Amino acid sequence: MSTTDKTKNKAQQLSGKAKEKAGQLTGDPQREQKGKTDQVKSDLKSAGEKVKDAFKR
């Protein structure tokens, strides 16, 4: 996995955590869910990249 991909995935994960926390603090369930969704997307992208790396070896 390239450093750029890692950085983008980490940024998306941190953004998702921030959205989730903001949703919790403001009582906005849609924002909280959007944050959780962003985190899951980031996790899936990271997993996909790891699988690609495993097949390259």
PDB file of N, CA, C, O and CB in Angstrom:
ATOM      1  N   MET A   1       0.858  -1.160   0.000  1.00  0.00           N
ATOM      2  CA  MET A   1       0.000   0.000   0.000  1.00  0.00           C
ATOM      3  C   MET A   1       0.907   1.226   0.000  1.00  0.00           C
ATOM      4  O   MET A   1       1.856   1.315   0.779  1.00  0.00           O
ATOM      5  CB  MET A   1      -0.978  -0.004   1.226  1.00  0.00           C
ATOM      6  N   SER A   2       0.602   2.148  -0.870  1.00  0.00           N
ATOM      7  CA  SER A   2       1.441   3.338  -0.965  1.00  0.00           C
ATOM      8  C   SER A   2       1.190   4.272   0.219  1.00  0.00           C
ATOM      9  O   SER A   2       0.145   4.215   0.867  1.00  0.00           O
ATOM     10  CB  SER A   2       1.181   4.075  -2.291  1.00  0.00           C
ATOM     11  N   THR A   3       2.139   5.100   0.474  1.00  0.00           N
ATOM     12  CA  THR A   3       2.033   6.054   1.566  1.00  0.00           C
ATOM     13  C   THR A   3       0.871   7.015   1.343  1.00  0.00           C
ATOM     14  O   THR A   3       0.195   7.410   2.293  1.00  0.00           O
ATOM     15  CB  THR A   3       3.337   6.830   1.719  1.00  0.00           C
ATOM     16  N   THR A   4       0.643   7.387   0.099  1.00  0.00           N
ATOM     17  CA  THR A   4      -0.461   8.283  -0.225  1.00  0.00           C
ATOM     18  C   THR A   4      -1.794   7.648   0.134  1.00  0.00           C
ATOM     19  O   THR A   4      -2.663   8.300   0.714  1.00  0.00           O
ATOM     20  CB  THR A   4      -0.435   8.653  -1.708  1.00  0.00           C
ATOM     21  N   ASP A   5      -1.957   6.371  -0.211  1.00  0.00           N
ATOM     22  CA  ASP A   5      -3.201   5.659   0.106  1.00  0.00           C
ATOM     23  C   ASP A   5      -3.395   5.546   1.619  1.00  0.00           C
ATOM     24  O   ASP A   5      -4.499   5.732   2.131  1.00  0.00           O
ATOM     25  CB  ASP A   5      -3.196   4.256  -0.533  1.00  0.00           C
ATOM     26  N   LYS A   6      -2.315   5.241   2.316  1.00  0.00           N
ATOM     27  CA  LYS A   6      -2.392   5.140   3.777  1.00  0.00           C
ATOM     28  C   LYS A   6      -2.823   6.467   4.382  1.00  0.00           C
ATOM     29  O   LYS A   6      -3.661   6.507   5.283  1.00  0.00           O
ATOM     30  CB  LYS A   6      -1.037   4.704   4.365  1.00  0.00           C
ATOM     31  N   THR A   7      -2.251   7.541   3.885  1.00  0.00           N
ATOM     32  CA  THR A   7      -2.565   8.871   4.401  1.00  0.00           C
ATOM     33  C   THR A   7      -4.022   9.232   4.130  1.00  0.00           C
ATOM     34  O   THR A   7      -4.707   9.764   5.003  1.00  0.00           O
ATOM     35  CB  THR A   7      -1.638   9.920   3.778  1.00  0.00           C
ATOM     36  N   LYS A   8      -4.488   8.942   2.925  1.00  0.00           N
ATOM     37  CA  LYS A   8      -5.881   9.242   2.585  1.00  0.00           C
ATOM     38  C   LYS A   8      -6.847   8.439   3.444  1.00  0.00           C
ATOM     39  O   LYS A   8      -7.850   8.968   3.923  1.00  0.00           O
ATOM     40  CB  LYS A   8      -6.141   8.960   1.106  1.00  0.00           C
ATOM     41  N   ASN A   9      -6.541   7.150   3.639  1.00  0.00           N
ATOM     42  CA  ASN A   9      -7.406   6.311   4.461  1.00  0.00           C
ATOM     43  C   ASN A   9      -7.431   6.776   5.906  1.00  0.00           C
ATOM     44  O   ASN A   9      -8.487   6.793   6.539  1.00  0.00           O
ATOM     45  CB  ASN A   9      -6.954   4.866   4.393  1.00  0.00           C
ATOM     46  N   LYS A  10      -6.284   7.150   6.422  1.00  0.00           N
ATOM     47  CA  LYS A  10      -6.206   7.624   7.812  1.00  0.00           C
ATOM     48  C   LYS A  10      -6.962   8.939   7.963  1.00  0.00           C
ATOM     49  O   LYS A  10      -7.646   9.152   8.964  1.00  0.00           O
ATOM     50  CB  LYS A  10      -4.730   7.802   8.250  1.00  0.00           C
ATOM     51  N   ALA A  11      -6.840   9.822   6.972  1.00  0.00           N
ATOM     52  CA  ALA A  11      -7.560  11.095   7.019  1.00  0.00           C
ATOM     53  C   ALA A  11      -9.060  10.862   6.998  1.00  0.00           C
ATOM     54  O   ALA A  11      -9.804  11.530   7.716  1.00  0.00           O
ATOM     55  CB  ALA A  11      -7.150  11.994   5.846  1.00  0.00           C
ATOM     56  N   GLN A  12      -9.511   9.909   6.173  1.00  0.00           N
ATOM     57  CA  GLN A  12     -10.935   9.614   6.109  1.00  0.00           C
ATOM     58  C   GLN A  12     -11.415   9.026   7.435  1.00  0.00           C
ATOM     59  O   GLN A  12     -12.512   9.337   7.898  1.00  0.00           O
ATOM     60  CB  GLN A  12     -11.235   8.646   4.952  1.00  0.00           C
ATOM     61  N   GLN A  13     -10.591   8.180   8.036  1.00  0.00           N
ATOM     62  CA  GLN A  13     -10.967   7.581   9.317  1.00  0.00           C
ATOM     63  C   GLN A  13     -11.066   8.663  10.402  1.00  0.00           C
ATOM     64  O   GLN A  13     -12.021   8.675  11.179  1.00  0.00           O
ATOM     65  CB  GLN A  13      -9.940   6.492   9.730  1.00  0.00           C
ATOM     66  N   LEU A  14     -10.097   9.555  10.453  1.00  0.00           N
ATOM     67  CA  LEU A  14     -10.124  10.621  11.457  1.00  0.00           C
ATOM     68  C   LEU A  14     -11.309  11.560  11.231  1.00  0.00           C
ATOM     69  O   LEU A  14     -11.939  12.016  12.185  1.00  0.00           O
ATOM     70  CB  LEU A  14      -8.810  11.414  11.427  1.00  0.00           C
ATOM     71  N   SER A  15     -11.600  11.841   9.978  1.00  0.00           N
ATOM     72  CA  SER A  15     -12.745  12.677   9.651  1.00  0.00           C
ATOM     73  C   SER A  15     -14.037  12.002  10.111  1.00  0.00           C
ATOM     74  O   SER A  15     -14.931  12.655  10.649  1.00  0.00           O
ATOM     75  CB  SER A  15     -12.792  12.964   8.137  1.00  0.00           C
ATOM     76  N   GLY A  16     -14.124  10.703   9.896  1.00  0.00           N
ATOM     77  CA  GLY A  16     -15.295   9.953  10.332  1.00  0.00           C
ATOM     78  C   GLY A  16     -15.462   9.971  11.840  1.00  0.00           C
ATOM     79  O   GLY A  16     -16.576  10.106  12.347  1.00  0.00           O
ATOM     80  N   LYS A  17     -14.354   9.835  12.555  1.00  0.00           N
ATOM     81  CA  LYS A  17     -14.424   9.881  14.021  1.00  0.00           C
ATOM     82  C   LYS A  17     -14.878  11.249  14.493  1.00  0.00           C
ATOM     83  O   LYS A  17     -15.658  11.361  15.439  1.00  0.00           O
ATOM     84  CB  LYS A  17     -13.062   9.536  14.642  1.00  0.00           C
ATOM     85  N   ALA A  18     -14.388  12.290  13.833  1.00  0.00           N
ATOM     86  CA  ALA A  18     -14.785  13.648  14.201  1.00  0.00           C
ATOM     87  C   ALA A  18     -16.276  13.867  13.944  1.00  0.00           C
ATOM     88  O   ALA A  18     -16.972  14.457  14.770  1.00  0.00           O
ATOM     89  CB  ALA A  18     -13.955  14.681  13.421  1.00  0.00           C
ATOM     90  N   LYS A  19     -16.763  13.390  12.795  1.00  0.00           N
ATOM     91  CA  LYS A  19     -18.190  13.532  12.477  1.00  0.00           C
ATOM     92  C   LYS A  19     -19.044  12.755  13.479  1.00  0.00           C
ATOM     93  O   LYS A  19     -20.085  13.234  13.930  1.00  0.00           O
ATOM     94  CB  LYS A  19     -18.477  13.040  11.039  1.00  0.00           C
ATOM     95  N   GLU A  20     -18.592  11.565  13.813  1.00  0.00           N
ATOM     96  CA  GLU A  20     -19.348  10.751  14.767  1.00  0.00           C
ATOM     97  C   GLU A  20     -19.437  11.460  16.119  1.00  0.00           C
ATOM     98  O   GLU A  20     -20.509  11.529  16.721  1.00  0.00           O
ATOM     99  CB  GLU A  20     -18.695   9.359  14.932  1.00  0.00           C
ATOM    100  N   LYS A  21     -18.321  11.977  16.585  1.00  0.00           N
ATOM    101  CA  LYS A  21     -18.291  12.658  17.882  1.00  0.00           C
ATOM    102  C   LYS A  21     -19.132  13.933  17.841  1.00  0.00           C
ATOM    103  O   LYS A  21     -19.835  14.246  18.802  1.00  0.00           O
ATOM    104  CB  LYS A  21     -16.839  12.990  18.286  1.00  0.00           C
ATOM    105  N   ALA A  22     -19.061  14.668  16.731  1.00  0.00           N
ATOM    106  CA  ALA A  22     -19.867  15.880  16.601  1.00  0.00           C
ATOM    107  C   ALA A  22     -21.354  15.531  16.621  1.00  0.00           C
ATOM    108  O   ALA A  22     -22.155  16.247  17.223  1.00  0.00           O
ATOM    109  CB  ALA A  22     -19.508  16.635  15.301  1.00  0.00           C
ATOM    110  N   GLY A  23     -21.716  14.446  15.973  1.00  0.00           N
ATOM    111  CA  GLY A  23     -23.107  14.006  15.981  1.00  0.00           C
ATOM    112  C   GLY A  23     -23.573  13.627  17.372  1.00  0.00           C
ATOM    113  O   GLY A  23     -24.707  13.913  17.755  1.00  0.00           O
ATOM    114  N   GLN A  24     -22.696  12.982  18.131  1.00  0.00           N
ATOM    115  CA  GLN A  24     -23.037  12.619  19.506  1.00  0.00           C
ATOM    116  C   GLN A  24     -23.222  13.865  20.371  1.00  0.00           C
ATOM    117  O   GLN A  24     -24.158  13.953  21.166  1.00  0.00           O
ATOM    118  CB  GLN A  24     -21.948  11.717  20.106  1.00  0.00           C
ATOM    119  N   LEU A  25     -22.322  14.815  20.203  1.00  0.00           N
ATOM    120  CA  LEU A  25     -22.376  16.017  21.031  1.00  0.00           C
ATOM    121  C   LEU A  25     -23.576  16.907  20.716  1.00  0.00           C
ATOM    122  O   LEU A  25     -24.143  17.543  21.604  1.00  0.00           O
ATOM    123  CB  LEU A  25     -21.107  16.808  20.859  1.00  0.00           C
ATOM    124  N   THR A  26     -23.954  16.940  19.440  1.00  0.00           N
ATOM    125  CA  THR A  26     -25.065  17.806  19.040  1.00  0.00           C
ATOM    126  C   THR A  26     -26.407  17.074  19.001  1.00  0.00           C
ATOM    127  O   THR A  26     -27.453  17.684  18.780  1.00  0.00           O
ATOM    128  CB  THR A  26     -24.780  18.407  17.683  1.00  0.00           C
ATOM    129  N   GLY A  27     -26.361  15.772  19.215  1.00  0.00           N
ATOM    130  CA  GLY A  27     -27.597  14.998  19.173  1.00  0.00           C
ATOM    131  C   GLY A  27     -28.120  14.799  17.754  1.00  0.00           C
ATOM    132  O   GLY A  27     -29.323  14.652  17.543  1.00  0.00           O
ATOM    133  N   ASP A  28     -27.207  14.794  16.782  1.00  0.00           N
ATOM    134  CA  ASP A  28     -27.576  14.643  15.378  1.00  0.00           C
ATOM    135  C   ASP A  28     -27.255  13.215  14.932  1.00  0.00           C
ATOM    136  O   ASP A  28     -26.108  12.919  14.596  1.00  0.00           O
ATOM    137  CB  ASP A  28     -26.829  15.689  14.485  1.00  0.00           C
ATOM    138  N   PRO A  29     -28.247  12.333  14.925  1.00  0.00           N
ATOM    139  CA  PRO A  29     -27.985  10.929  14.589  1.00  0.00           C
ATOM    140  C   PRO A  29     -27.529  10.727  13.139  1.00  0.00           C
ATOM    141  O   PRO A  29     -26.797   9.779  12.856  1.00  0.00           O
ATOM    142  CB  PRO A  29     -29.229  10.109  14.840  1.00  0.00           C
ATOM    143  N   GLN A  30     -27.944  11.595  12.225  1.00  0.00           N
ATOM    144  CA  GLN A  30     -27.511  11.460  10.831  1.00  0.00           C
ATOM    145  C   GLN A  30     -26.018  11.741  10.693  1.00  0.00           C
ATOM    146  O   GLN A  30     -25.312  11.037   9.970  1.00  0.00           O
ATOM    147  CB  GLN A  30     -28.312  12.408   9.926  1.00  0.00           C
ATOM    148  N   ARG A  31     -25.547  12.758  11.377  1.00  0.00           N
ATOM    149  CA  ARG A  31     -24.115  13.088  11.314  1.00  0.00           C
ATOM    150  C   ARG A  31     -23.296  11.978  11.987  1.00  0.00           C
ATOM    151  O   ARG A  31     -22.222  11.607  11.513  1.00  0.00           O
ATOM    152  CB  ARG A  31     -23.833  14.466  11.999  1.00  0.00           C
ATOM    153  N   GLU A  32     -23.814  11.470  13.074  1.00  0.00           N
ATOM    154  CA  GLU A  32     -23.126  10.385  13.765  1.00  0.00           C
ATOM    155  C   GLU A  32     -23.015   9.152  12.853  1.00  0.00           C
ATOM    156  O   GLU A  32     -21.959   8.525  12.776  1.00  0.00           O
ATOM    157  CB  GLU A  32     -23.867  10.024  15.075  1.00  0.00           C
ATOM    158  N   GLN A  33     -24.095   8.818  12.177  1.00  0.00           N
ATOM    159  CA  GLN A  33     -24.091   7.666  11.264  1.00  0.00           C
ATOM    160  C   GLN A  33     -23.167   7.900  10.081  1.00  0.00           C
ATOM    161  O   GLN A  33     -22.491   6.972   9.637  1.00  0.00           O
ATOM    162  CB  GLN A  33     -25.506   7.374  10.764  1.00  0.00           C
ATOM    163  N   LYS A  34     -23.125   9.123   9.563  1.00  0.00           N
ATOM    164  CA  LYS A  34     -22.235   9.455   8.447  1.00  0.00           C
ATOM    165  C   LYS A  34     -20.778   9.254   8.873  1.00  0.00           C
ATOM    166  O   LYS A  34     -19.956   8.772   8.094  1.00  0.00           O
ATOM    167  CB  LYS A  34     -22.469  10.921   7.969  1.00  0.00           C
ATOM    168  N   GLY A  35     -20.472   9.625  10.103  1.00  0.00           N
ATOM    169  CA  GLY A  35     -19.116   9.420  10.623  1.00  0.00           C
ATOM    170  C   GLY A  35     -18.760   7.952  10.714  1.00  0.00           C
ATOM    171  O   GLY A  35     -17.650   7.554  10.360  1.00  0.00           O
ATOM    172  N   LYS A  36     -19.696   7.147  11.186  1.00  0.00           N
ATOM    173  CA  LYS A  36     -19.453   5.708  11.269  1.00  0.00           C
ATOM    174  C   LYS A  36     -19.270   5.117   9.879  1.00  0.00           C
ATOM    175  O   LYS A  36     -18.421   4.251   9.670  1.00  0.00           O
ATOM    176  CB  LYS A  36     -20.607   5.004  11.998  1.00  0.00           C
ATOM    177  N   THR A  37     -20.070   5.588   8.933  1.00  0.00           N
ATOM    178  CA  THR A  37     -19.972   5.112   7.552  1.00  0.00           C
ATOM    179  C   THR A  37     -18.602   5.440   6.962  1.00  0.00           C
ATOM    180  O   THR A  37     -17.995   4.603   6.294  1.00  0.00           O
ATOM    181  CB  THR A  37     -21.084   5.734   6.688  1.00  0.00           C
ATOM    182  N   ASP A  38     -18.120   6.648   7.206  1.00  0.00           N
ATOM    183  CA  ASP A  38     -16.803   7.041   6.704  1.00  0.00           C
ATOM    184  C   ASP A  38     -15.703   6.145   7.281  1.00  0.00           C
ATOM    185  O   ASP A  38     -14.755   5.788   6.582  1.00  0.00           O
ATOM    186  CB  ASP A  38     -16.519   8.514   7.047  1.00  0.00           C
ATOM    187  N   GLN A  39     -15.837   5.789   8.550  1.00  0.00           N
ATOM    188  CA  GLN A  39     -14.844   4.933   9.182  1.00  0.00           C
ATOM    189  C   GLN A  39     -14.839   3.541   8.555  1.00  0.00           C
ATOM    190  O   GLN A  39     -13.778   2.963   8.318  1.00  0.00           O
ATOM    191  CB  GLN A  39     -15.108   4.835  10.684  1.00  0.00           C
ATOM    192  N   VAL A  40     -16.021   3.012   8.290  1.00  0.00           N
ATOM    193  CA  VAL A  40     -16.120   1.690   7.679  1.00  0.00           C
ATOM    194  C   VAL A  40     -15.531   1.715   6.269  1.00  0.00           C
ATOM    195  O   VAL A  40     -14.821   0.790   5.874  1.00  0.00           O
ATOM    196  CB  VAL A  40     -17.589   1.217   7.642  1.00  0.00           C
ATOM    197  N   LYS A  41     -15.824   2.764   5.515  1.00  0.00           N
ATOM    198  CA  LYS A  41     -15.267   2.880   4.163  1.00  0.00           C
ATOM    199  C   LYS A  41     -13.738   2.874   4.215  1.00  0.00           C
ATOM    200  O   LYS A  41     -13.083   2.206   3.415  1.00  0.00           O
ATOM    201  CB  LYS A  41     -15.776   4.172   3.472  1.00  0.00           C
ATOM    202  N   SER A  42     -13.184   3.621   5.158  1.00  0.00           N
ATOM    203  CA  SER A  42     -11.738   3.683   5.312  1.00  0.00           C
ATOM    204  C   SER A  42     -11.165   2.310   5.655  1.00  0.00           C
ATOM    205  O   SER A  42     -10.136   1.909   5.112  1.00  0.00           O
ATOM    206  CB  SER A  42     -11.362   4.699   6.393  1.00  0.00           C
ATOM    207  N   ASP A  43     -11.829   1.598   6.548  1.00  0.00           N
ATOM    208  CA  ASP A  43     -11.370   0.261   6.930  1.00  0.00           C
ATOM    209  C   ASP A  43     -11.401  -0.691   5.731  1.00  0.00           C
ATOM    210  O   ASP A  43     -10.472  -1.476   5.535  1.00  0.00           O
ATOM    211  CB  ASP A  43     -12.239  -0.297   8.073  1.00  0.00           C
ATOM    212  N   LEU A  44     -12.466  -0.620   4.933  1.00  0.00           N
ATOM    213  CA  LEU A  44     -12.572  -1.492   3.765  1.00  0.00           C
ATOM    214  C   LEU A  44     -11.499  -1.182   2.726  1.00  0.00           C
ATOM    215  O   LEU A  44     -10.936  -2.091   2.115  1.00  0.00           O
ATOM    216  CB  LEU A  44     -13.951  -1.362   3.138  1.00  0.00           C
ATOM    217  N   LYS A  45     -11.221   0.100   2.530  1.00  0.00           N
ATOM    218  CA  LYS A  45     -10.175   0.480   1.584  1.00  0.00           C
ATOM    219  C   LYS A  45      -8.821  -0.043   2.053  1.00  0.00           C
ATOM    220  O   LYS A  45      -8.040  -0.558   1.254  1.00  0.00           O
ATOM    221  CB  LYS A  45     -10.127   2.010   1.412  1.00  0.00           C
ATOM    222  N   SER A  46      -8.549   0.087   3.337  1.00  0.00           N
ATOM    223  CA  SER A  46      -7.286  -0.392   3.885  1.00  0.00           C
ATOM    224  C   SER A  46      -7.164  -1.899   3.720  1.00  0.00           C
ATOM    225  O   SER A  46      -6.103  -2.404   3.351  1.00  0.00           O
ATOM    226  CB  SER A  46      -7.162  -0.011   5.361  1.00  0.00           C
ATOM    227  N   ALA A  47      -8.245  -2.616   3.991  1.00  0.00           N
ATOM    228  CA  ALA A  47      -8.234  -4.067   3.842  1.00  0.00           C
ATOM    229  C   ALA A  47      -7.991  -4.462   2.387  1.00  0.00           C
ATOM    230  O   ALA A  47      -7.230  -5.390   2.112  1.00  0.00           O
ATOM    231  CB  ALA A  47      -9.555  -4.666   4.341  1.00  0.00           C
ATOM    232  N   GLY A  48      -8.629  -3.767   1.469  1.00  0.00           N
ATOM    233  CA  GLY A  48      -8.430  -4.041   0.052  1.00  0.00           C
ATOM    234  C   GLY A  48      -6.989  -3.814  -0.380  1.00  0.00           C
ATOM    235  O   GLY A  48      -6.434  -4.594  -1.154  1.00  0.00           O
ATOM    236  N   GLU A  49      -6.398  -2.760   0.115  1.00  0.00           N
ATOM    237  CA  GLU A  49      -5.004  -2.467  -0.215  1.00  0.00           C
ATOM    238  C   GLU A  49      -4.081  -3.540   0.348  1.00  0.00           C
ATOM    239  O   GLU A  49      -3.107  -3.921  -0.302  1.00  0.00           O
ATOM    240  CB  GLU A  49      -4.602  -1.085   0.322  1.00  0.00           C
ATOM    241  N   LYS A  50      -4.372  -4.026   1.539  1.00  0.00           N
ATOM    242  CA  LYS A  50      -3.542  -5.071   2.144  1.00  0.00           C
ATOM    243  C   LYS A  50      -3.634  -6.362   1.345  1.00  0.00           C
ATOM    244  O   LYS A  50      -2.637  -7.066   1.185  1.00  0.00           O
ATOM    245  CB  LYS A  50      -3.963  -5.320   3.600  1.00  0.00           C
ATOM    246  N   VAL A  51      -4.818  -6.676   0.845  1.00  0.00           N
ATOM    247  CA  VAL A  51      -4.984  -7.873   0.015  1.00  0.00           C
ATOM    248  C   VAL A  51      -4.171  -7.731  -1.268  1.00  0.00           C
ATOM    249  O   VAL A  51      -3.494  -8.670  -1.687  1.00  0.00           O
ATOM    250  CB  VAL A  51      -6.483  -8.112  -0.317  1.00  0.00           C
ATOM    251  N   LYS A  52      -4.238  -6.565  -1.884  1.00  0.00           N
ATOM    252  CA  LYS A  52      -3.451  -6.329  -3.105  1.00  0.00           C
ATOM    253  C   LYS A  52      -1.964  -6.507  -2.827  1.00  0.00           C
ATOM    254  O   LYS A  52      -1.246  -7.122  -3.615  1.00  0.00           O
ATOM    255  CB  LYS A  52      -3.720  -4.913  -3.664  1.00  0.00           C
ATOM    256  N   ASP A  53      -1.502  -5.959  -1.689  1.00  0.00           N
ATOM    257  CA  ASP A  53      -0.094  -6.072  -1.337  1.00  0.00           C
ATOM    258  C   ASP A  53       0.309  -7.530  -1.126  1.00  0.00           C
ATOM    259  O   ASP A  53       1.411  -7.933  -1.497  1.00  0.00           O
ATOM    260  CB  ASP A  53       0.202  -5.257  -0.081  1.00  0.00           C
ATOM    261  N   ALA A  54      -0.583  -8.315  -0.531  1.00  0.00           N
ATOM    262  CA  ALA A  54      -0.276  -9.723  -0.276  1.00  0.00           C
ATOM    263  C   ALA A  54      -0.095 -10.500  -1.580  1.00  0.00           C
ATOM    264  O   ALA A  54       0.741 -11.400  -1.652  1.00  0.00           O
ATOM    265  CB  ALA A  54      -1.386 -10.362   0.564  1.00  0.00           C
ATOM    266  N   PHE A  55      -0.873 -10.158  -2.607  1.00  0.00           N
ATOM    267  CA  PHE A  55      -0.751 -10.860  -3.884  1.00  0.00           C
ATOM    268  C   PHE A  55       0.430 -10.386  -4.706  1.00  0.00           C
ATOM    269  O   PHE A  55       0.869 -11.090  -5.616  1.00  0.00           O
ATOM    270  CB  PHE A  55      -2.009 -10.694  -4.681  1.00  0.00           C
ATOM    271  N   LYS A  56       0.951  -9.215  -4.406  1.00  0.00           N
ATOM    272  CA  LYS A  56       2.111  -8.709  -5.135  1.00  0.00           C
ATOM    273  C   LYS A  56       3.399  -9.439  -4.721  1.00  0.00           C
ATOM    274  O   LYS A  56       4.379  -9.446  -5.466  1.00  0.00           O
ATOM    275  CB  LYS A  56       2.262  -7.199  -4.899  1.00  0.00           C
ATOM    276  N   ARG A  57       3.390 -10.036  -3.558  1.00  0.00           N
ATOM    277  CA  ARG A  57       4.621 -10.675  -3.033  1.00  0.00           C
ATOM    278  C   ARG A  57       4.820 -12.034  -3.567  1.00  0.00           C
ATOM    279  O   ARG A  57       5.801 -12.695  -3.224  1.00  0.00           O
ATOM    280  CB  ARG A  57       4.598 -10.746  -1.545  1.00  0.00           C
TER     281      ARG A  57
END
